[in-house]
Structure formats: C-alpha cells, structure tokens
Amino acid sequence: MEVFDRKTCNVPLTQCGFIDMFVREAFANFAEFANLGHLSTQLEANYDQWKGQSSSWTPANNLALHM
C-alpha cells in the first residue's frame, strides 16, 4: 500500500487521515468528559499545520524523518 511506503508516503496527508478517521471523535468525547477543551483546540491546530504541509510535501522529506 502506498500509504505505508516510506519512499512515497505523504506523511502530512497520512496524519490528517488518521486524525479524521480515528482521533478527532475520540478527542472530542474525552475533552468534553474531562473538561479539557484545550486538547481539541490543539488537535485542530496540529491538523491545520499538517494540512498546510501536505501540498508541498515530497517523498524526499521522508528522509528527514527518523522512522
């Protein structure tokens, strides 16, 4: 799968997908339960940062990651 290929993966898009599919709902529920709204605020800031990096990301950027 291309998403898991370190040579071609667009890491920011992968992070956004993970947040969309799993994290956002869990954080929203936990933040509401524990009265920790700042967690959701930080999650959205992180999401926006990843989204901003996704259009300029190239596979060469993967070399800078220590995976």
mmCIF file as Biopython writes it, N, C-alpha, C and O atoms, coordinates in Angstrom:
data_model
#
loop_
_atom_site.group_PDB
_atom_site.id
_atom_site.type_symbol
_atom_site.label_atom_id
_atom_site.label_alt_id
_atom_site.label_comp_id
_atom_site.label_asym_id
_atom_site.label_entity_id
_atom_site.label_seq_id
_atom_site.pdbx_PDB_ins_code
_atom_site.Cartn_x
_atom_site.Cartn_y
_atom_site.Cartn_z
_atom_site.occupancy
_atom_site.B_iso_or_equiv
_atom_site.auth_seq_id
_atom_site.auth_asym_id
_atom_site.pdbx_PDB_model_num
ATOM 1   N N  . MET A ? 1  ? 0.839   -1.181 0.000  1.0 0.0 1  A 1 
ATOM 2   C CA . MET A ? 1  ? 0.000   0.000  0.000  1.0 0.0 1  A 1 
ATOM 3   C C  . MET A ? 1  ? 0.882   1.242  0.000  1.0 0.0 1  A 1 
ATOM 4   O O  . MET A ? 1  ? 1.848   1.335  0.758  1.0 0.0 1  A 1 
ATOM 5   N N  . GLU A ? 2  ? 0.541   2.173  -0.844 1.0 0.0 2  A 1 
ATOM 6   C CA . GLU A ? 2  ? 1.354   3.376  -0.975 1.0 0.0 2  A 1 
ATOM 7   C C  . GLU A ? 2  ? 1.415   4.189  0.311  1.0 0.0 2  A 1 
ATOM 8   O O  . GLU A ? 2  ? 2.433   4.821  0.594  1.0 0.0 2  A 1 
ATOM 9   N N  . VAL A ? 3  ? 0.342   4.181  1.091  1.0 0.0 3  A 1 
ATOM 10  C CA . VAL A ? 3  ? 0.312   4.950  2.338  1.0 0.0 3  A 1 
ATOM 11  C C  . VAL A ? 3  ? 1.408   4.487  3.293  1.0 0.0 3  A 1 
ATOM 12  O O  . VAL A ? 3  ? 1.924   5.280  4.080  1.0 0.0 3  A 1 
ATOM 13  N N  . PHE A ? 4  ? 1.761   3.216  3.226  1.0 0.0 4  A 1 
ATOM 14  C CA . PHE A ? 4  ? 2.745   2.665  4.148  1.0 0.0 4  A 1 
ATOM 15  C C  . PHE A ? 4  ? 4.145   2.573  3.546  1.0 0.0 4  A 1 
ATOM 16  O O  . PHE A ? 4  ? 5.061   2.069  4.196  1.0 0.0 4  A 1 
ATOM 17  N N  . ASP A ? 5  ? 4.321   3.044  2.334  1.0 0.0 5  A 1 
ATOM 18  C CA . ASP A ? 5  ? 5.624   3.012  1.683  1.0 0.0 5  A 1 
ATOM 19  C C  . ASP A ? 5  ? 6.395   4.273  2.064  1.0 0.0 5  A 1 
ATOM 20  O O  . ASP A ? 5  ? 6.030   5.373  1.650  1.0 0.0 5  A 1 
ATOM 21  N N  . ARG A ? 6  ? 7.434   4.121  2.831  1.0 0.0 6  A 1 
ATOM 22  C CA . ARG A ? 6  ? 8.211   5.271  3.306  1.0 0.0 6  A 1 
ATOM 23  C C  . ARG A ? 6  ? 8.834   6.070  2.172  1.0 0.0 6  A 1 
ATOM 24  O O  . ARG A ? 6  ? 9.154   7.247  2.337  1.0 0.0 6  A 1 
ATOM 25  N N  . LYS A ? 7  ? 9.005   5.434  1.026  1.0 0.0 7  A 1 
ATOM 26  C CA . LYS A ? 7  ? 9.626   6.122  -0.099 1.0 0.0 7  A 1 
ATOM 27  C C  . LYS A ? 7  ? 8.650   7.041  -0.833 1.0 0.0 7  A 1 
ATOM 28  O O  . LYS A ? 7  ? 9.083   7.969  -1.517 1.0 0.0 7  A 1 
ATOM 29  N N  . THR A ? 8  ? 7.352   6.805  -0.705 1.0 0.0 8  A 1 
ATOM 30  C CA . THR A ? 8  ? 6.372   7.596  -1.460 1.0 0.0 8  A 1 
ATOM 31  C C  . THR A ? 8  ? 5.297   8.235  -0.595 1.0 0.0 8  A 1 
ATOM 32  O O  . THR A ? 8  ? 4.513   9.042  -1.096 1.0 0.0 8  A 1 
ATOM 33  N N  . CYS A ? 9  ? 5.240   7.907  0.656  1.0 0.0 9  A 1 
ATOM 34  C CA . CYS A ? 9  ? 4.179   8.368  1.550  1.0 0.0 9  A 1 
ATOM 35  C C  . CYS A ? 9  ? 4.197   9.884  1.724  1.0 0.0 9  A 1 
ATOM 36  O O  . CYS A ? 9  ? 5.256   10.487 1.901  1.0 0.0 9  A 1 
ATOM 37  N N  . ASN A ? 10 ? 3.014   10.491 1.673  1.0 0.0 10 A 1 
ATOM 38  C CA . ASN A ? 10 ? 2.856   11.905 2.010  1.0 0.0 10 A 1 
ATOM 39  C C  . ASN A ? 10 ? 2.454   11.927 3.487  1.0 0.0 10 A 1 
ATOM 40  O O  . ASN A ? 10 ? 1.275   11.800 3.816  1.0 0.0 10 A 1 
ATOM 41  N N  . VAL A ? 11 ? 3.426   12.086 4.358  1.0 0.0 11 A 1 
ATOM 42  C CA . VAL A ? 11 ? 3.208   11.989 5.806  1.0 0.0 11 A 1 
ATOM 43  C C  . VAL A ? 11 ? 2.137   12.958 6.299  1.0 0.0 11 A 1 
ATOM 44  O O  . VAL A ? 11 ? 1.281   12.547 7.081  1.0 0.0 11 A 1 
ATOM 45  N N  . PRO A ? 12 ? 2.141   14.223 5.882  1.0 0.0 12 A 1 
ATOM 46  C CA . PRO A ? 12 ? 1.086   15.120 6.355  1.0 0.0 12 A 1 
ATOM 47  C C  . PRO A ? 12 ? -0.319  14.638 5.997  1.0 0.0 12 A 1 
ATOM 48  O O  . PRO A ? 12 ? -1.230  14.736 6.819  1.0 0.0 12 A 1 
ATOM 49  N N  . LEU A ? 13 ? -0.509  14.119 4.783  1.0 0.0 13 A 1 
ATOM 50  C CA . LEU A ? 13 ? -1.832  13.600 4.418  1.0 0.0 13 A 1 
ATOM 51  C C  . LEU A ? 13 ? -2.193  12.378 5.248  1.0 0.0 13 A 1 
ATOM 52  O O  . LEU A ? 13 ? -3.353  12.195 5.620  1.0 0.0 13 A 1 
ATOM 53  N N  . THR A ? 14 ? -1.208  11.547 5.539  1.0 0.0 14 A 1 
ATOM 54  C CA . THR A ? 14 ? -1.446  10.381 6.385  1.0 0.0 14 A 1 
ATOM 55  C C  . THR A ? 14 ? -1.873  10.813 7.780  1.0 0.0 14 A 1 
ATOM 56  O O  . THR A ? 14 ? -2.794  10.234 8.356  1.0 0.0 14 A 1 
ATOM 57  N N  . GLN A ? 15 ? -1.213  11.822 8.324  1.0 0.0 15 A 1 
ATOM 58  C CA . GLN A ? 15 ? -1.578  12.325 9.647  1.0 0.0 15 A 1 
ATOM 59  C C  . GLN A ? 15 ? -2.990  12.902 9.642  1.0 0.0 15 A 1 
ATOM 60  O O  . GLN A ? 15 ? -3.762  12.660 10.570 1.0 0.0 15 A 1 
ATOM 61  N N  . CYS A ? 16 ? -3.331  13.660 8.608  1.0 0.0 16 A 1 
ATOM 62  C CA . CYS A ? 16 ? -4.687  14.226 8.507  1.0 0.0 16 A 1 
ATOM 63  C C  . CYS A ? 16 ? -5.730  13.117 8.412  1.0 0.0 16 A 1 
ATOM 64  O O  . CYS A ? 16 ? -6.783  13.197 9.044  1.0 0.0 16 A 1 
ATOM 65  N N  . GLY A ? 17 ? -5.443  12.099 7.639  1.0 0.0 17 A 1 
ATOM 66  C CA . GLY A ? 17 ? -6.367  10.970 7.526  1.0 0.0 17 A 1 
ATOM 67  C C  . GLY A ? 17 ? -6.563  10.260 8.851  1.0 0.0 17 A 1 
ATOM 68  O O  . GLY A ? 17 ? -7.685  9.892  9.199  1.0 0.0 17 A 1 
ATOM 69  N N  . PHE A ? 18 ? -5.486  10.065 9.592  1.0 0.0 18 A 1 
ATOM 70  C CA . PHE A ? 18 ? -5.574  9.419  10.905 1.0 0.0 18 A 1 
ATOM 71  C C  . PHE A ? 18 ? -6.420  10.255 11.862 1.0 0.0 18 A 1 
ATOM 72  O O  . PHE A ? 18 ? -7.251  9.721  12.597 1.0 0.0 18 A 1 
ATOM 73  N N  . ILE A ? 19 ? -6.203  11.564 11.846 1.0 0.0 19 A 1 
ATOM 74  C CA . ILE A ? 19 ? -6.997  12.453 12.703 1.0 0.0 19 A 1 
ATOM 75  C C  . ILE A ? 19 ? -8.461  12.389 12.295 1.0 0.0 19 A 1 
ATOM 76  O O  . ILE A ? 19 ? -9.340  12.278 13.151 1.0 0.0 19 A 1 
ATOM 77  N N  . ASP A ? 20 ? -8.732  12.459 10.986 1.0 0.0 20 A 1 
ATOM 78  C CA . ASP A ? 20 ? -10.113 12.412 10.503 1.0 0.0 20 A 1 
ATOM 79  C C  . ASP A ? 20 ? -10.810 11.105 10.869 1.0 0.0 20 A 1 
ATOM 80  O O  . ASP A ? 20 ? -11.966 11.116 11.291 1.0 0.0 20 A 1 
ATOM 81  N N  . MET A ? 21 ? -10.120 9.989  10.710 1.0 0.0 21 A 1 
ATOM 82  C CA . MET A ? 21 ? -10.756 8.680  10.877 1.0 0.0 21 A 1 
ATOM 83  C C  . MET A ? 21 ? -10.852 8.224  12.326 1.0 0.0 21 A 1 
ATOM 84  O O  . MET A ? 21 ? -11.814 7.547  12.688 1.0 0.0 21 A 1 
ATOM 85  N N  . PHE A ? 22 ? -9.893  8.572  13.156 1.0 0.0 22 A 1 
ATOM 86  C CA . PHE A ? 22 ? -9.852  7.997  14.496 1.0 0.0 22 A 1 
ATOM 87  C C  . PHE A ? 22 ? -9.790  9.011  15.634 1.0 0.0 22 A 1 
ATOM 88  O O  . PHE A ? 22 ? -10.519 8.889  16.618 1.0 0.0 22 A 1 
ATOM 89  N N  . VAL A ? 23 ? -8.938  9.992  15.505 1.0 0.0 23 A 1 
ATOM 90  C CA . VAL A ? 23 ? -8.579  10.829 16.646 1.0 0.0 23 A 1 
ATOM 91  C C  . VAL A ? 23 ? -9.614  11.893 16.984 1.0 0.0 23 A 1 
ATOM 92  O O  . VAL A ? 23 ? -9.939  12.081 18.156 1.0 0.0 23 A 1 
ATOM 93  N N  . ARG A ? 24 ? -10.133 12.589 15.985 1.0 0.0 24 A 1 
ATOM 94  C CA . ARG A ? 24 ? -10.993 13.752 16.243 1.0 0.0 24 A 1 
ATOM 95  C C  . ARG A ? 24 ? -12.189 13.394 17.125 1.0 0.0 24 A 1 
ATOM 96  O O  . ARG A ? 24 ? -12.450 14.086 18.109 1.0 0.0 24 A 1 
ATOM 97  N N  . GLU A ? 25 ? -12.904 12.352 16.799 1.0 0.0 25 A 1 
ATOM 98  C CA . GLU A ? 25 ? -14.077 11.973 17.593 1.0 0.0 25 A 1 
ATOM 99  C C  . GLU A ? 25 ? -13.683 11.540 19.004 1.0 0.0 25 A 1 
ATOM 100 O O  . GLU A ? 25 ? -14.341 11.913 19.975 1.0 0.0 25 A 1 
ATOM 101 N N  . ALA A ? 26 ? -12.624 10.761 19.119 1.0 0.0 26 A 1 
ATOM 102 C CA . ALA A ? 26 ? -12.178 10.322 20.444 1.0 0.0 26 A 1 
ATOM 103 C C  . ALA A ? 26 ? -11.755 11.516 21.297 1.0 0.0 26 A 1 
ATOM 104 O O  . ALA A ? 26 ? -12.114 11.594 22.472 1.0 0.0 26 A 1 
ATOM 105 N N  . PHE A ? 27 ? -11.002 12.440 20.720 1.0 0.0 27 A 1 
ATOM 106 C CA . PHE A ? 27 ? -10.587 13.634 21.458 1.0 0.0 27 A 1 
ATOM 107 C C  . PHE A ? 27 ? -11.788 14.465 21.870 1.0 0.0 27 A 1 
ATOM 108 O O  . PHE A ? 27 ? -11.845 14.960 22.996 1.0 0.0 27 A 1 
ATOM 109 N N  . ALA A ? 28 ? -12.746 14.622 20.969 1.0 0.0 28 A 1 
ATOM 110 C CA . ALA A ? 28 ? -13.930 15.430 21.287 1.0 0.0 28 A 1 
ATOM 111 C C  . ALA A ? 28 ? -14.674 14.836 22.474 1.0 0.0 28 A 1 
ATOM 112 O O  . ALA A ? 28 ? -15.070 15.561 23.387 1.0 0.0 28 A 1 
ATOM 113 N N  . ASN A ? 29 ? -14.862 13.541 22.466 1.0 0.0 29 A 1 
ATOM 114 C CA . ASN A ? 29 ? -15.560 12.882 23.573 1.0 0.0 29 A 1 
ATOM 115 C C  . ASN A ? 29 ? -14.769 12.975 24.870 1.0 0.0 29 A 1 
ATOM 116 O O  . ASN A ? 29 ? -15.331 13.284 25.921 1.0 0.0 29 A 1 
ATOM 117 N N  . PHE A ? 30 ? -13.476 12.710 24.801 1.0 0.0 30 A 1 
ATOM 118 C CA . PHE A ? 30 ? -12.656 12.762 26.004 1.0 0.0 30 A 1 
ATOM 119 C C  . PHE A ? 30 ? -12.559 14.184 26.545 1.0 0.0 30 A 1 
ATOM 120 O O  . PHE A ? 30 ? -12.669 14.404 27.752 1.0 0.0 30 A 1 
ATOM 121 N N  . ALA A ? 31 ? -12.354 15.142 25.653 1.0 0.0 31 A 1 
ATOM 122 C CA . ALA A ? 31 ? -12.221 16.539 26.082 1.0 0.0 31 A 1 
ATOM 123 C C  . ALA A ? 31 ? -13.498 17.027 26.755 1.0 0.0 31 A 1 
ATOM 124 O O  . ALA A ? 31 ? -13.446 17.767 27.737 1.0 0.0 31 A 1 
ATOM 125 N N  . GLU A ? 32 ? -14.642 16.612 26.224 1.0 0.0 32 A 1 
ATOM 126 C CA . GLU A ? 32 ? -15.910 17.001 26.846 1.0 0.0 32 A 1 
ATOM 127 C C  . GLU A ? 32 ? -16.060 16.333 28.213 1.0 0.0 32 A 1 
ATOM 128 O O  . GLU A ? 32 ? -16.438 16.987 29.185 1.0 0.0 32 A 1 
ATOM 129 N N  . PHE A ? 33 ? -15.768 15.047 28.289 1.0 0.0 33 A 1 
ATOM 130 C CA . PHE A ? 33 ? -15.894 14.297 29.539 1.0 0.0 33 A 1 
ATOM 131 C C  . PHE A ? 33 ? -14.965 14.849 30.617 1.0 0.0 33 A 1 
ATOM 132 O O  . PHE A ? 33 ? -15.376 15.019 31.765 1.0 0.0 33 A 1 
ATOM 133 N N  . ALA A ? 34 ? -13.724 15.126 30.255 1.0 0.0 34 A 1 
ATOM 134 C CA . ALA A ? 34 ? -12.712 15.543 31.230 1.0 0.0 34 A 1 
ATOM 135 C C  . ALA A ? 34 ? -12.580 17.061 31.346 1.0 0.0 34 A 1 
ATOM 136 O O  . ALA A ? 34 ? -11.713 17.558 32.064 1.0 0.0 34 A 1 
ATOM 137 N N  . ASN A ? 35 ? -13.437 17.791 30.643 1.0 0.0 35 A 1 
ATOM 138 C CA . ASN A ? 35 ? -13.404 19.253 30.667 1.0 0.0 35 A 1 
ATOM 139 C C  . ASN A ? 35 ? -12.018 19.779 30.267 1.0 0.0 35 A 1 
ATOM 140 O O  . ASN A ? 35 ? -11.436 20.629 30.941 1.0 0.0 35 A 1 
ATOM 141 N N  . LEU A ? 36 ? -11.518 19.250 29.160 1.0 0.0 36 A 1 
ATOM 142 C CA . LEU A ? 36 ? -10.193 19.624 28.653 1.0 0.0 36 A 1 
ATOM 143 C C  . LEU A ? 36 ? -10.312 20.120 27.213 1.0 0.0 36 A 1 
ATOM 144 O O  . LEU A ? 36 ? -9.716  19.551 26.298 1.0 0.0 36 A 1 
ATOM 145 N N  . GLY A ? 37 ? -11.075 21.167 27.028 1.0 0.0 37 A 1 
ATOM 146 C CA . GLY A ? 37 ? -11.308 21.705 25.695 1.0 0.0 37 A 1 
ATOM 147 C C  . GLY A ? 37 ? -10.049 22.110 24.957 1.0 0.0 37 A 1 
ATOM 148 O O  . GLY A ? 37 ? -10.021 22.115 23.727 1.0 0.0 37 A 1 
ATOM 149 N N  . HIS A ? 38 ? -9.001  22.452 25.702 1.0 0.0 38 A 1 
ATOM 150 C CA . HIS A ? 38 ? -7.753  22.856 25.046 1.0 0.0 38 A 1 
ATOM 151 C C  . HIS A ? 38 ? -7.141  21.718 24.230 1.0 0.0 38 A 1 
ATOM 152 O O  . HIS A ? 38 ? -6.372  21.970 23.303 1.0 0.0 38 A 1 
ATOM 153 N N  . LEU A ? 39 ? -7.475  20.456 24.568 1.0 0.0 39 A 1 
ATOM 154 C CA . LEU A ? 39 ? -6.968  19.339 23.769 1.0 0.0 39 A 1 
ATOM 155 C C  . LEU A ? 39 ? -7.523  19.395 22.351 1.0 0.0 39 A 1 
ATOM 156 O O  . LEU A ? 39 ? -6.793  19.192 21.381 1.0 0.0 39 A 1 
ATOM 157 N N  . SER A ? 40 ? -8.807  19.670 22.240 1.0 0.0 40 A 1 
ATOM 158 C CA . SER A ? 40 ? -9.424  19.769 20.916 1.0 0.0 40 A 1 
ATOM 159 C C  . SER A ? 40 ? -8.869  20.959 20.146 1.0 0.0 40 A 1 
ATOM 160 O O  . SER A ? 40 ? -8.664  20.880 18.935 1.0 0.0 40 A 1 
ATOM 161 N N  . THR A ? 41 ? -8.631  22.050 20.843 1.0 0.0 41 A 1 
ATOM 162 C CA . THR A ? 41 ? -8.060  23.234 20.203 1.0 0.0 41 A 1 
ATOM 163 C C  . THR A ? 41 ? -6.673  22.920 19.647 1.0 0.0 41 A 1 
ATOM 164 O O  . THR A ? 41 ? -6.357  23.300 18.519 1.0 0.0 41 A 1 
ATOM 165 N N  . GLN A ? 42 ? -5.848  22.231 20.427 1.0 0.0 42 A 1 
ATOM 166 C CA . GLN A ? 42 ? -4.502  21.869 19.975 1.0 0.0 42 A 1 
ATOM 167 C C  . GLN A ? 42 ? -4.559  20.863 18.838 1.0 0.0 42 A 1 
ATOM 168 O O  . GLN A ? 42 ? -3.772  20.950 17.896 1.0 0.0 42 A 1 
ATOM 169 N N  . LEU A ? 43 ? -5.481  19.908 18.914 1.0 0.0 43 A 1 
ATOM 170 C CA . LEU A ? 43 ? -5.633  18.932 17.839 1.0 0.0 43 A 1 
ATOM 171 C C  . LEU A ? 43 ? -5.928  19.638 16.520 1.0 0.0 43 A 1 
ATOM 172 O O  . LEU A ? 43 ? -5.330  19.310 15.495 1.0 0.0 43 A 1 
ATOM 173 N N  . GLU A ? 44 ? -6.839  20.600 16.539 1.0 0.0 44 A 1 
ATOM 174 C CA . GLU A ? 44 ? -7.184  21.325 15.313 1.0 0.0 44 A 1 
ATOM 175 C C  . GLU A ? 44 ? -6.007  22.156 14.811 1.0 0.0 44 A 1 
ATOM 176 O O  . GLU A ? 44 ? -5.818  22.284 13.601 1.0 0.0 44 A 1 
ATOM 177 N N  . ALA A ? 45 ? -5.220  22.718 15.714 1.0 0.0 45 A 1 
ATOM 178 C CA . ALA A ? 45 ? -4.018  23.457 15.306 1.0 0.0 45 A 1 
ATOM 179 C C  . ALA A ? 45 ? -3.014  22.512 14.644 1.0 0.0 45 A 1 
ATOM 180 O O  . ALA A ? 45 ? -2.411  22.856 13.627 1.0 0.0 45 A 1 
ATOM 181 N N  . ASN A ? 46 ? -2.837  21.329 15.218 1.0 0.0 46 A 1 
ATOM 182 C CA . ASN A ? 46 ? -1.939  20.332 14.629 1.0 0.0 46 A 1 
ATOM 183 C C  . ASN A ? 46 ? -2.437  19.908 13.252 1.0 0.0 46 A 1 
ATOM 184 O O  . ASN A ? 46 ? -1.661  19.796 12.303 1.0 0.0 46 A 1 
ATOM 185 N N  . TYR A ? 47 ? -3.751  19.676 13.159 1.0 0.0 47 A 1 
ATOM 186 C CA . TYR A ? 47 ? -4.351  19.275 11.886 1.0 0.0 47 A 1 
ATOM 187 C C  . TYR A ? 47 ? -4.093  20.338 10.817 1.0 0.0 47 A 1 
ATOM 188 O O  . TYR A ? 47 ? -3.693  20.018 9.698  1.0 0.0 47 A 1 
ATOM 189 N N  . ASP A ? 48 ? -4.322  21.592 11.167 1.0 0.0 48 A 1 
ATOM 190 C CA . ASP A ? 48 ? -4.106  22.685 10.220 1.0 0.0 48 A 1 
ATOM 191 C C  . ASP A ? 48 ? -2.645  22.762 9.780  1.0 0.0 48 A 1 
ATOM 192 O O  . ASP A ? 48 ? -2.357  23.042 8.616  1.0 0.0 48 A 1 
ATOM 193 N N  . GLN A ? 49 ? -1.727  22.515 10.708 1.0 0.0 49 A 1 
ATOM 194 C CA . GLN A ? 49 ? -0.304  22.537 10.363 1.0 0.0 49 A 1 
ATOM 195 C C  . GLN A ? 49 ? 0.030   21.404 9.393  1.0 0.0 49 A 1 
ATOM 196 O O  . GLN A ? 49 ? 0.714   21.628 8.395  1.0 0.0 49 A 1 
ATOM 197 N N  . TRP A ? 50 ? -0.447  20.188 9.677  1.0 0.0 50 A 1 
ATOM 198 C CA . TRP A ? 50 ? -0.211  19.061 8.777  1.0 0.0 50 A 1 
ATOM 199 C C  . TRP A ? 50 ? -0.830  19.328 7.408  1.0 0.0 50 A 1 
ATOM 200 O O  . TRP A ? 50 ? -0.206  19.075 6.378  1.0 0.0 50 A 1 
ATOM 201 N N  . LYS A ? 51 ? -2.058  19.841 7.403  1.0 0.0 51 A 1 
ATOM 202 C CA . LYS A ? 51 ? -2.752  20.119 6.142  1.0 0.0 51 A 1 
ATOM 203 C C  . LYS A ? 51 ? -1.961  21.134 5.316  1.0 0.0 51 A 1 
ATOM 204 O O  . LYS A ? 51 ? -1.848  20.992 4.099  1.0 0.0 51 A 1 
ATOM 205 N N  . GLY A ? 52 ? -1.420  22.144 5.967  1.0 0.0 52 A 1 
ATOM 206 C CA . GLY A ? 52 ? -0.620  23.143 5.280  1.0 0.0 52 A 1 
ATOM 207 C C  . GLY A ? 52 ? 0.654   22.583 4.669  1.0 0.0 52 A 1 
ATOM 208 O O  . GLY A ? 52 ? 1.120   23.076 3.642  1.0 0.0 52 A 1 
ATOM 209 N N  . GLN A ? 53 ? 1.213   21.568 5.287  1.0 0.0 53 A 1 
ATOM 210 C CA . GLN A ? 53 ? 2.445   20.961 4.780  1.0 0.0 53 A 1 
ATOM 211 C C  . GLN A ? 53 ? 2.184   19.967 3.657  1.0 0.0 53 A 1 
ATOM 212 O O  . GLN A ? 53 ? 3.093   19.650 2.889  1.0 0.0 53 A 1 
ATOM 213 N N  . SER A ? 54 ? 0.958   19.474 3.553  1.0 0.0 54 A 1 
ATOM 214 C CA . SER A ? 54 ? 0.673   18.374 2.630  1.0 0.0 54 A 1 
ATOM 215 C C  . SER A ? 54 ? 0.879   18.738 1.163  1.0 0.0 54 A 1 
ATOM 216 O O  . SER A ? 54 ? 1.314   17.893 0.380  1.0 0.0 54 A 1 
ATOM 217 N N  . SER A ? 55 ? 0.578   19.969 0.775  1.0 0.0 55 A 1 
ATOM 218 C CA . SER A ? 55 ? 0.686   20.326 -0.642 1.0 0.0 55 A 1 
ATOM 219 C C  . SER A ? 55 ? 2.136   20.470 -1.108 1.0 0.0 55 A 1 
ATOM 220 O O  . SER A ? 55 ? 2.428   20.276 -2.288 1.0 0.0 55 A 1 
ATOM 221 N N  . SER A ? 56 ? 3.028   20.802 -0.207 1.0 0.0 56 A 1 
ATOM 222 C CA . SER A ? 56 ? 4.430   20.974 -0.597 1.0 0.0 56 A 1 
ATOM 223 C C  . SER A ? 56 ? 5.306   19.779 -0.219 1.0 0.0 56 A 1 
ATOM 224 O O  . SER A ? 56 ? 6.512   19.801 -0.463 1.0 0.0 56 A 1 
ATOM 225 N N  . TRP A ? 57 ? 4.725   18.748 0.366  1.0 0.0 57 A 1 
ATOM 226 C CA . TRP A ? 57 ? 5.485   17.579 0.810  1.0 0.0 57 A 1 
ATOM 227 C C  . TRP A ? 57 ? 5.947   16.758 -0.381 1.0 0.0 57 A 1 
ATOM 228 O O  . TRP A ? 57 ? 5.184   16.532 -1.321 1.0 0.0 57 A 1 
ATOM 229 N N  . THR A ? 58 ? 7.171   16.320 -0.343 1.0 0.0 58 A 1 
ATOM 230 C CA . THR A ? 58 ? 7.700   15.425 -1.372 1.0 0.0 58 A 1 
ATOM 231 C C  . THR A ? 58 ? 8.278   14.195 -0.679 1.0 0.0 58 A 1 
ATOM 232 O O  . THR A ? 58 ? 8.608   14.254 0.505  1.0 0.0 58 A 1 
ATOM 233 N N  . PRO A ? 59 ? 8.404   13.093 -1.396 1.0 0.0 59 A 1 
ATOM 234 C CA . PRO A ? 59 ? 8.998   11.903 -0.782 1.0 0.0 59 A 1 
ATOM 235 C C  . PRO A ? 59 ? 10.387  12.156 -0.202 1.0 0.0 59 A 1 
ATOM 236 O O  . PRO A ? 59 ? 10.800  11.459 0.725  1.0 0.0 59 A 1 
ATOM 237 N N  . ALA A ? 60 ? 11.109  13.133 -0.727 1.0 0.0 60 A 1 
ATOM 238 C CA . ALA A ? 60 ? 12.434  13.452 -0.185 1.0 0.0 60 A 1 
ATOM 239 C C  . ALA A ? 60 ? 12.338  13.920 1.264  1.0 0.0 60 A 1 
ATOM 240 O O  . ALA A ? 60 ? 13.279  13.740 2.037  1.0 0.0 60 A 1 
ATOM 241 N N  . ASN A ? 61 ? 11.203  14.523 1.639  1.0 0.0 61 A 1 
ATOM 242 C CA . ASN A ? 61 ? 11.020  14.947 3.026  1.0 0.0 61 A 1 
ATOM 243 C C  . ASN A ? 61 ? 11.008  13.761 3.984  1.0 0.0 61 A 1 
ATOM 244 O O  . ASN A ? 61 ? 11.327  13.912 5.164  1.0 0.0 61 A 1 
ATOM 245 N N  . ASN A ? 62 ? 10.646  12.595 3.488  1.0 0.0 62 A 1 
ATOM 246 C CA . ASN A ? 62 ? 10.590  11.412 4.346  1.0 0.0 62 A 1 
ATOM 247 C C  . ASN A ? 62 ? 11.967  11.034 4.880  1.0 0.0 62 A 1 
ATOM 248 O O  . ASN A ? 62 ? 12.080  10.431 5.947  1.0 0.0 62 A 1 
ATOM 249 N N  . LEU A ? 63 ? 13.003  11.386 4.143  1.0 0.0 63 A 1 
ATOM 250 C CA . LEU A ? 63 ? 14.362  11.055 4.575  1.0 0.0 63 A 1 
ATOM 251 C C  . LEU A ? 63 ? 14.742  11.783 5.853  1.0 0.0 63 A 1 
ATOM 252 O O  . LEU A ? 63 ? 15.594  11.318 6.610  1.0 0.0 63 A 1 
ATOM 253 N N  . ALA A ? 64 ? 14.107  12.930 6.094  1.0 0.0 64 A 1 
ATOM 254 C CA . ALA A ? 64 ? 14.411  13.703 7.297  1.0 0.0 64 A 1 
ATOM 255 C C  . ALA A ? 64 ? 13.732  13.125 8.532  1.0 0.0 64 A 1 
ATOM 256 O O  . ALA A ? 64 ? 14.075  13.487 9.657  1.0 0.0 64 A 1 
ATOM 257 N N  . LEU A ? 65 ? 12.773  12.232 8.327  1.0 0.0 65 A 1 
ATOM 258 C CA . LEU A ? 65 ? 12.064  11.619 9.452  1.0 0.0 65 A 1 
ATOM 259 C C  . LEU A ? 65 ? 12.849  10.417 9.955  1.0 0.0 65 A 1 
ATOM 260 O O  . LEU A ? 65 ? 13.428  9.672  9.165  1.0 0.0 65 A 1 
ATOM 261 N N  . HIS A ? 66 ? 12.866  10.238 11.229 1.0 0.0 66 A 1 
ATOM 262 C CA . HIS A ? 66 ? 13.559  9.085  11.817 1.0 0.0 66 A 1 
ATOM 263 C C  . HIS A ? 66 ? 12.523  8.024  12.115 1.0 0.0 66 A 1 
ATOM 264 O O  . HIS A ? 66 ? 11.969  7.971  13.214 1.0 0.0 66 A 1 
ATOM 265 N N  . MET A ? 67 ? 12.265  7.183  11.137 1.0 0.0 67 A 1 
ATOM 266 C CA . MET A ? 67 ? 11.231  6.144  11.280 1.0 0.0 67 A 1 
ATOM 267 C C  . MET A ? 67 ? 11.863  4.823  11.593 1.0 0.0 67 A 1 
ATOM 268 O O  . MET A ? 67 ? 11.161  3.824  11.751 1.0 0.0 67 A 1 
#
